């Protein structure tokens, strides 16, 4: 397995993985991924299998806005390469590769990069069942997100301060 920065050549694979991880009303669309890959490719990591095919990914932009809101998913113009906070919009693993530690590997590398870049920390939202997964990395649960309601689901904001 190899970690690499993503580019648009992986657009279809990324979109397919996203669809396997989220219901339609919660999943990012192909056009959103294309914009993300174009605007902030340095904040979009892939874990590729031995054949070079995407097995998992993590992505999100950087901003001075401290809380993650739904408009961030659609508005790449809010990305500020010098921003204080690294957002995470998605951490997804293809069903054929789940329970092998790929998400853990990607998260560890993403956090390392954010620290290395001098960010204040990392912010994400997740469903309640995933809170303990993110706590193992040092994220703290800030409760139900006021700014994220995608798909009519209750999302919890998690923050890791460096």
trRosetta pair geometry for C-beta under 8 A, 3 or more apart (Angstrom, degrees):
i j d omega theta_ij theta_ji phi_ij phi_ji
1 47 5.6 6 -178 180 115 98
1 48 6.8 159 -155 77 62 45
1 49 6.3 -36 -101 -113 75 39
1 50 7.3 -63 -65 -53 45 65
1 55 6.9 -68 -127 35 109 146
1 102 7.2 -138 -151 -110 156 96
1 105 7.5 56 119 117 142 168
2 47 7.3 159 78 -156 35 53
2 48 5.1 -20 62 57 88 97
3 45 5.9 -4 -168 -173 99 115
3 46 7.1 161 -150 84 51 48
3 47 5.5 -27 -93 -98 70 70
3 48 7.9 167 -90 14 21 76
3 105 7.1 -149 -65 143 121 107
3 106 6.9 163 -116 -103 116 68
3 109 5.5 -174 -164 -89 165 177
4 45 7.2 152 81 -153 29 68
4 46 5.5 -20 65 61 79 96
4 48 6.3 -1 20 -3 113 119
5 41 5.6 76 165 155 117 90
5 42 6.3 -29 -130 -109 139 41
5 44 6.5 77 -163 76 73 72
5 45 6.3 -58 -104 -101 46 57
5 46 7.4 62 158 15 10 88
6 10 5.2 -99 -153 56 94 139
6 14 6.6 61 -153 -73 146 137
6 37 5.9 -89 116 -118 106 103
6 41 6.3 -137 77 -149 68 83
6 44 4.3 -72 40 125 115 107
6 45 6.7 172 -20 -132 92 6
6 46 4.7 109 -77 -32 89 109
6 54 7.7 37 -112 -104 106 129
6 57 6.3 32 -63 -133 139 125
6 59 7.3 -44 25 -81 141 118
7 10 6.4 102 62 11 52 96
7 37 6.2 111 -155 -176 29 116
7 41 6.0 25 -95 -139 65 136
8 11 5.0 4 -165 -42 61 115
8 34 6.4 46 -122 -133 105 75
8 37 5.1 142 -72 120 68 141
8 38 7.0 33 -63 -64 117 81
10 13 4.9 -63 -167 50 74 114
10 14 5.3 78 132 -30 93 103
10 37 7.8 180 61 -115 90 145
10 46 6.1 -89 -162 -79 172 154
10 54 5.2 97 -157 -47 120 134
10 57 8.0 146 139 -81 138 138
11 14 5.9 -59 -146 36 25 110
11 15 6.3 23 159 -17 63 109
11 30 6.6 68 168 -160 103 89
11 33 5.9 143 -143 113 78 119
11 34 5.8 28 -129 -84 131 80
11 37 6.6 -105 -86 6 89 161
12 15 5.7 -54 -145 38 31 112
12 16 6.3 32 155 -19 65 107
12 30 7.7 7 -99 -127 52 116
13 16 5.8 -56 -149 37 30 111
13 17 6.4 30 154 -19 65 105
13 53 6.5 -168 -127 -167 145 78
13 54 4.1 129 134 35 133 123
14 17 5.8 -54 -149 35 30 110
14 18 6.4 33 152 -21 64 106
14 33 5.2 161 108 -161 128 148
14 37 7.8 165 27 -61 165 127
14 46 7.7 -92 -83 -95 101 111
14 54 6.2 -45 -67 131 64 172
14 57 5.7 6 -124 -2 95 163
15 18 5.7 -53 -150 34 31 115
15 19 6.5 31 153 -19 64 106
15 28 8.0 -114 -119 96 68 85
15 29 7.7 8 -132 176 109 33
15 30 4.5 6 -105 -94 146 80
15 33 5.7 -137 -71 19 84 154
16 19 5.7 -54 -149 36 32 111
16 20 6.6 30 153 -19 64 106
16 94 7.8 23 112 -111 96 102
17 20 5.7 -59 -153 35 33 111
17 21 6.5 22 153 -15 66 113
17 54 6.4 -95 -33 120 140 117
17 56 7.1 165 -163 -114 148 35
17 57 6.4 120 88 15 152 107
17 92 5.0 130 140 123 104 122
17 93 7.3 -95 -165 165 116 9
17 94 5.0 -76 -114 -75 98 77
18 21 5.9 -70 -151 39 30 107
18 22 6.3 -27 173 27 70 109
18 27 5.0 121 145 -158 98 102
18 28 5.5 -76 -166 51 153 87
18 33 7.2 -145 -19 -64 151 132
18 90 6.6 -11 -113 -170 99 160
18 92 5.7 -147 -93 -29 52 178
19 22 7.2 -78 -125 57 23 73
19 24 7.7 19 -137 -92 86 62
19 27 5.4 56 -96 -152 52 163
20 92 7.6 123 69 180 87 117
20 94 6.3 53 68 -137 154 53
20 95 5.3 -116 173 -26 134 101
21 27 7.4 129 70 -104 77 100
21 90 7.6 117 92 -164 148 111
21 92 4.2 -117 -21 -135 163 109
21 93 7.3 110 -87 43 123 48
22 26 4.2 -122 180 95 117 103
22 27 4.0 161 85 -74 114 78
22 28 7.9 76 51 3 149 62
22 92 7.8 -73 -18 -103 96 127
22 151 7.7 -140 -179 -52 108 158
23 26 5.1 70 59 21 77 105
23 27 6.8 -150 88 -22 29 96
23 151 6.4 119 73 -145 110 141
24 27 5.9 -54 -132 26 25 113
25 150 7.5 165 139 165 76 76
25 151 4.1 124 113 -117 98 86
25 152 7.3 -4 132 14 141 93
26 150 5.3 103 -128 132 71 107
26 151 3.6 -26 -70 -41 88 149
26 153 6.5 12 -91 3 130 135
28 32 4.4 -116 -175 84 100 139
28 33 6.0 114 125 -51 121 86
28 73 6.4 -140 -100 -174 103 111
28 89 7.1 56 -59 149 142 121
28 90 6.6 -96 -4 -41 129 146
29 32 4.8 102 57 2 73 102
29 33 7.4 -140 99 -2 41 86
30 33 5.8 -59 -154 37 33 109
30 34 6.4 36 150 -23 67 104
31 34 5.5 -49 -147 32 34 115
31 35 6.5 33 154 -17 64 103
32 35 5.9 -56 -153 37 31 109
32 36 6.3 31 151 -18 66 108
32 73 6.6 -3 -157 159 141 82
32 74 6.4 -74 -112 -108 111 56
33 36 5.5 -54 -144 38 34 113
33 37 6.1 33 158 -18 68 107
34 37 5.9 -57 -146 38 27 109
34 38 6.3 22 155 -15 62 112
35 38 5.8 -62 -148 40 29 110
35 39 5.9 14 162 -10 68 117
35 76 4.8 -159 148 -15 108 142
36 39 6.1 -63 -134 44 25 101
36 40 6.3 -48 -169 50 64 88
36 44 6.2 121 140 -78 105 138
36 59 5.9 65 161 165 141 142
36 61 7.4 -130 -136 -53 89 99
36 76 6.0 -162 -87 -95 52 124
36 89 7.6 -118 -116 51 148 153
37 41 5.6 44 -167 -91 55 88
37 44 6.0 -98 -101 71 65 170
38 41 7.3 25 -93 -45 8 98
38 76 7.8 70 72 145 88 169
39 61 7.3 -24 114 -97 116 126
39 76 3.9 146 19 168 171 135
39 77 7.9 -105 -134 -66 146 39
39 79 5.6 138 148 27 119 152
40 43 4.4 -16 149 36 113 111
40 44 6.6 123 106 -23 77 101
40 59 8.0 129 94 -167 105 96
40 61 4.8 146 6 -109 167 87
40 62 7.2 171 -140 10 144 83
40 76 6.9 -160 -3 -156 101 106
40 79 5.0 -146 -52 -147 130 155
40 81 7.6 -179 -116 -87 100 82
41 44 5.5 -69 -145 39 42 114
43 59 6.3 93 124 -154 75 65
43 60 6.0 -90 154 75 116 49
43 61 5.8 118 87 -109 155 39
43 62 6.3 -159 -81 -27 153 91
43 79 7.9 -171 34 -139 147 125
43 86 7.0 -164 -139 -146 122 99
44 57 6.9 1 -177 -174 78 114
44 58 7.6 -175 -147 91 41 48
44 59 4.1 14 -114 -110 79 107
45 57 6.5 167 90 -152 53 64
45 58 5.2 2 56 55 99 89
45 59 7.2 -173 25 -72 58 64
45 106 5.7 167 101 -150 124 96
45 109 6.2 164 -160 101 168 124
45 110 6.0 -138 15 -76 139 92
45 113 8.0 172 -54 -1 132 151
46 54 5.0 -78 -155 -121 123 97
46 55 7.9 113 177 37 83 61
46 56 7.3 146 -160 82 54 49
46 57 5.0 -25 -102 -98 64 90
47 54 7.5 91 68 -156 47 61
47 55 5.2 -62 100 65 89 99
47 56 4.4 7 44 57 112 96
47 57 7.2 -155 15 -73 71 42
47 102 5.1 -175 85 -161 158 103
47 105 6.2 86 -99 92 144 122
47 106 5.5 -103 -34 -67 118 106
48 51 7.9 -121 166 72 96 53
48 52 5.3 -5 171 -153 135 33
48 53 6.2 147 -156 69 86 26
48 54 5.8 -53 -100 -92 75 40
48 55 6.3 136 -135 2 21 90
49 52 7.3 -49 70 17 64 17
49 53 5.3 -9 40 60 105 83
49 55 4.8 104 -45 -51 90 122
49 97 7.2 -135 -72 -89 113 134
54 57 6.2 -5 -169 -49 122 106
54 94 7.3 130 116 -38 75 124
55 93 6.7 0 146 -152 75 77
55 94 5.3 -100 -157 24 49 116
55 96 7.6 -98 -138 80 89 93
55 97 4.2 87 -172 -50 108 173
55 102 5.9 -113 119 -136 113 157
56 91 7.7 15 177 -179 105 66
56 92 6.4 -173 -150 98 68 49
56 93 4.0 -16 -102 -105 110 71
56 94 6.5 -118 -67 3 61 74
56 97 6.2 -125 -42 101 99 136
56 102 4.2 147 -5 143 153 126
56 103 6.2 -133 -163 -72 147 59
56 106 5.7 -131 120 -32 119 143
57 90 7.1 28 100 107 93 104
57 91 7.7 -152 99 -137 47 38
57 92 5.8 0 54 56 79 88
57 106 7.1 155 -163 -140 15 155
58 88 6.4 -36 -173 -144 98 106
58 90 6.9 -164 -135 98 43 58
58 91 4.6 8 -105 -106 93 77
58 92 7.8 167 -78 19 50 60
58 103 7.9 116 -66 -145 111 64
58 106 4.4 154 -14 152 124 122
58 107 6.5 157 -92 -77 158 54
58 110 5.0 -83 112 -59 144 146
59 88 7.4 121 83 -150 31 59
59 89 5.5 -35 96 52 83 103
59 90 5.7 8 47 53 88 89
60 86 6.4 97 98 167 115 73
60 87 4.0 -139 174 101 120 70
60 88 4.2 -118 -24 -105 150 25
60 89 4.4 158 -93 -6 80 78
60 90 7.4 164 -57 21 87 56
60 124 7.3 -103 -75 -94 159 89
61 72 7.1 -148 45 -176 112 104
61 76 6.6 153 -62 -140 149 67
61 78 6.8 126 90 91 147 82
61 79 3.7 -101 -164 -103 139 98
61 80 7.9 93 154 21 110 47
61 83 7.7 62 142 35 84 149
61 87 5.7 10 60 46 57 111
61 89 7.6 37 1 -27 71 120
62 79 6.2 64 50 -157 62 76
62 80 6.0 -100 105 73 84 59
62 81 6.1 73 65 -127 130 26
62 82 7.6 154 122 48 129 15
62 83 4.0 166 145 55 84 112
62 84 7.9 154 -178 45 92 23
62 85 6.8 162 -155 83 62 45
62 86 5.4 -30 -100 -99 82 60
62 87 7.2 -171 -89 11 28 79
62 117 7.9 -93 -101 127 149 148
62 119 6.9 -122 -133 -101 112 121
63 72 7.3 -101 -17 -124 156 124
63 78 5.7 -2 -102 148 133 92
63 79 6.6 -96 -68 -120 87 32
63 80 5.4 94 -117 26 50 98
63 83 4.2 -95 -133 -149 4 159
63 84 7.7 -37 104 44 40 65
63 85 5.8 -29 69 65 69 94
63 87 6.4 18 19 -21 107 116
64 80 6.1 -17 -13 59 87 149
64 83 4.8 -129 -43 -137 58 85
64 84 5.2 68 -119 12 63 98
64 85 7.0 121 -126 15 18 93
65 69 7.5 -65 148 8 141 108
65 72 7.6 -154 76 -81 141 124
65 78 7.0 -25 5 180 136 119
65 83 7.8 -28 18 -152 62 131
65 85 7.0 -94 75 48 48 131
66 84 7.7 -17 -88 83 74 120
66 85 6.0 143 -119 -40 44 153
66 123 7.2 129 173 -55 49 155
67 123 6.8 -152 -130 -175 31 156
67 145 7.7 152 -177 -147 107 93
67 146 7.7 -2 167 54 150 93
67 147 5.5 121 133 12 115 146
67 157 6.5 -26 -147 -137 90 154
68 72 6.1 -93 -155 34 69 149
68 87 5.4 129 -100 -137 104 114
68 123 5.1 -175 -35 129 104 114
68 124 6.6 44 -29 -132 161 19
68 125 5.4 -142 87 -27 137 102
68 145 6.9 -46 76 -138 92 138
68 147 6.4 171 98 88 47 122
68 148 5.9 6 112 -48 95 130
68 157 6.3 172 39 -123 101 102
69 72 5.5 116 65 -12 66 100
69 147 3.5 -77 -104 169 80 126
69 148 6.3 -157 -137 -61 32 74
70 73 6.0 -42 -170 15 51 113
70 74 7.7 21 148 3 71 104
70 147 6.5 -158 -6 155 73 72
70 148 5.3 142 -58 -118 79 59
70 149 6.5 -52 -51 37 137 65
70 150 5.6 158 -119 -57 111 90
71 74 6.1 -70 -159 48 46 99
71 75 5.3 4 159 8 83 126
71 78 7.4 106 119 -35 94 150
72 75 6.3 -76 -121 54 25 89
72 78 5.6 -97 -119 74 74 149
72 87 6.2 -88 157 166 151 173
72 89 7.2 -148 117 -90 104 110
73 89 5.8 135 -108 -142 81 123
73 150 7.2 46 -1 -77 161 141
75 78 4.9 67 111 -12 103 107
76 79 5.4 -13 -178 -8 65 117
79 83 7.5 -117 -170 -8 47 136
80 83 3.9 108 78 -51 99 101
83 86 7.9 142 96 -70 105 45
83 119 7.7 18 105 -121 70 96
84 119 6.2 114 175 -154 40 67
84 120 4.3 21 170 -4 100 115
85 119 6.3 101 -114 -170 19 111
85 120 5.9 -37 -76 54 68 104
85 121 6.3 -13 -123 70 77 67
85 122 7.2 137 -168 -110 72 24
85 123 5.5 9 180 1 124 114
86 110 7.6 172 148 164 142 94
86 114 4.1 -91 -2 -118 157 125
86 117 7.6 102 -64 65 123 132
86 119 4.8 -18 -21 -137 99 171
86 121 7.3 -126 34 121 85 33
86 122 4.6 -31 75 -106 100 79
86 123 7.5 160 82 21 49 67
87 122 7.5 150 -99 -160 15 65
87 123 5.5 -32 -110 70 65 90
87 124 7.0 126 -170 -84 59 58
88 91 6.3 1 174 -39 125 100
88 110 7.1 76 -99 147 114 151
88 122 6.2 40 -25 178 107 108
88 123 7.2 -168 18 89 78 41
88 124 3.8 -24 61 -87 108 113
89 124 7.9 -141 -56 -127 19 86
91 103 5.5 87 155 -148 113 99
91 106 6.4 164 -145 96 98 127
91 107 6.3 18 -130 -72 147 96
91 124 7.8 -2 -11 -141 112 154
93 97 5.4 -123 178 90 101 97
93 98 5.1 129 107 -89 126 70
93 102 5.1 125 -116 80 124 124
93 103 5.3 -86 -39 -54 124 96
94 97 4.9 61 66 22 89 106
94 98 7.5 -136 89 -38 43 78
95 98 5.9 -30 -146 -11 37 117
97 100 5.7 -77 -179 27 67 133
97 102 5.5 27 146 -13 114 154
98 102 7.7 -94 -108 34 32 115
101 104 4.8 -55 -162 45 69 120
101 105 5.8 77 138 -29 85 99
102 105 5.5 -53 -147 35 33 114
102 106 6.4 29 157 -15 66 105
103 106 5.9 -55 -147 39 31 108
103 107 6.2 31 155 -19 65 108
103 133 7.8 -10 120 179 136 131
104 107 5.9 -55 -144 37 27 110
104 108 6.3 31 157 -22 63 107
105 108 5.9 -56 -150 33 26 112
105 109 6.6 20 156 -12 62 108
106 109 5.9 -61 -150 40 32 107
106 110 6.0 31 155 -21 68 109
107 110 5.6 -55 -142 37 31 112
107 111 6.2 29 159 -17 66 107
107 137 5.9 -96 146 -86 129 150
108 111 6.0 -57 -149 38 26 109
108 112 6.4 30 151 -23 61 107
108 137 7.6 -146 -82 -119 62 112
109 112 5.5 -51 -147 33 33 116
109 113 6.5 33 155 -18 65 103
110 113 5.9 -54 -152 35 30 110
110 114 6.5 30 151 -18 64 107
110 122 7.5 94 129 -120 102 151
111 114 5.6 -54 -146 37 33 112
111 115 6.4 35 155 -18 66 104
111 122 6.2 -87 -108 -16 78 152
111 137 6.4 -166 -57 -175 156 124
111 160 7.0 -36 -125 105 117 156
112 115 5.9 -57 -151 37 29 110
112 116 6.1 29 153 -19 65 111
113 116 5.5 -56 -144 39 31 114
113 117 6.2 25 157 -16 65 110
114 117 5.8 -60 -146 40 28 109
114 119 4.5 -48 -179 32 87 137
114 121 7.5 47 145 -168 132 21
114 122 5.4 55 135 -67 175 107
114 162 7.4 -167 121 -47 98 136
115 118 7.8 48 173 -63 32 23
115 119 7.0 -76 -78 43 26 88
115 162 5.4 162 -111 -121 84 143
119 122 7.0 69 115 -61 142 67
119 162 6.6 105 88 8 72 137
120 161 6.4 -36 156 -140 79 78
120 162 6.4 -176 172 37 27 94
121 159 6.1 57 127 180 139 85
121 160 5.0 -172 -168 96 105 57
121 161 4.1 -68 -69 -109 146 39
121 162 5.1 -174 -82 -7 70 76
122 139 7.6 -73 86 -94 100 101
122 159 7.3 164 85 -152 49 49
122 160 4.7 5 52 53 92 105
123 157 6.7 -12 -167 -169 99 96
123 158 7.1 157 -154 83 50 54
123 159 5.2 -10 -103 -103 79 79
123 160 7.9 -157 -69 26 40 66
124 134 6.8 -146 67 -124 127 148
124 139 7.3 -45 40 -127 104 149
124 157 7.6 162 89 -151 36 53
124 158 5.2 -14 65 59 83 101
125 145 5.0 -19 -118 -42 126 154
125 148 4.6 -96 -60 72 174 163
125 155 4.0 32 168 165 122 123
125 156 6.4 155 -156 72 70 36
125 157 5.3 -37 -96 -93 82 56
125 158 7.0 157 -102 12 28 80
126 130 4.1 -102 167 82 131 122
126 131 6.4 171 88 -72 121 53
126 133 7.7 -139 179 59 163 110
126 134 6.0 176 2 -20 155 139
126 155 6.7 128 54 -156 15 79
126 156 5.8 -33 65 58 69 89
126 158 6.1 7 13 -8 109 127
127 130 5.4 81 62 11 73 104
127 153 6.5 -48 -99 161 100 130
127 154 7.4 90 -134 82 67 69
127 155 6.7 -59 -78 -110 48 59
127 156 7.3 80 -164 12 9 95
128 131 5.9 -23 -163 -19 43 114
128 154 6.8 18 -35 97 105 110
128 156 6.1 99 -86 -22 57 129
130 133 4.8 -45 -165 31 71 122
130 134 6.3 59 142 -15 87 100
131 134 6.3 -68 -157 42 32 101
131 135 6.2 36 151 -27 69 109
131 141 5.4 15 -152 -86 119 127
131 156 5.9 -8 -86 79 107 155
131 158 7.0 174 -131 -80 69 123
132 135 5.3 -49 -141 32 36 119
132 136 7.0 50 158 -31 62 93
133 136 6.4 -53 -171 15 30 112
134 137 5.9 -55 -167 33 49 109
134 139 4.1 -30 149 47 100 144
134 158 4.8 20 126 177 151 167
135 138 7.5 92 -171 -46 40 5
135 139 5.8 -96 -87 66 38 80
135 140 7.5 69 -115 -96 81 33
135 141 7.1 -30 -77 -33 106 96
135 158 7.8 -117 -64 -141 62 127
137 160 6.4 -50 117 -89 100 147
138 160 5.1 82 98 -132 94 108
139 158 4.0 30 167 169 130 113
139 159 6.4 139 -154 66 79 21
139 160 4.6 -65 -90 -58 65 94
140 158 6.8 159 72 -156 33 67
140 159 5.7 -28 56 64 87 78
140 160 7.3 143 5 -85 72 47
140 161 8.0 -12 13 1 119 92
141 156 5.7 -21 -148 167 97 128
141 157 7.8 118 -161 80 50 51
141 158 5.9 -33 -97 -101 51 79
142 145 7.9 67 85 -85 102 66
142 156 7.4 151 57 176 62 77
142 157 4.4 -38 62 89 114 100
142 158 6.8 -178 8 -95 87 24
142 159 5.7 47 -34 1 124 109
143 156 6.6 -125 150 -142 15 85
143 157 6.9 0 65 41 52 90
144 154 5.7 -53 -129 -167 110 99
144 155 7.2 102 -156 74 63 45
144 156 6.0 -59 -95 -98 39 64
144 157 7.8 51 141 3 14 83
145 148 4.1 1 117 40 146 96
145 149 7.6 -154 94 -55 100 59
145 155 4.5 -24 27 94 126 96
145 156 6.4 166 -24 -136 88 12
145 157 4.3 114 -88 -43 92 95
147 157 7.8 55 42 -72 95 130
148 155 4.4 -56 105 70 114 147
148 157 7.2 136 22 -72 123 90
149 152 6.7 19 165 -101 89 29
149 153 7.4 161 -168 54 48 49
149 155 7.0 -141 -88 13 32 110
150 153 6.7 -19 85 38 63 98
150 155 7.1 48 35 -39 85 139
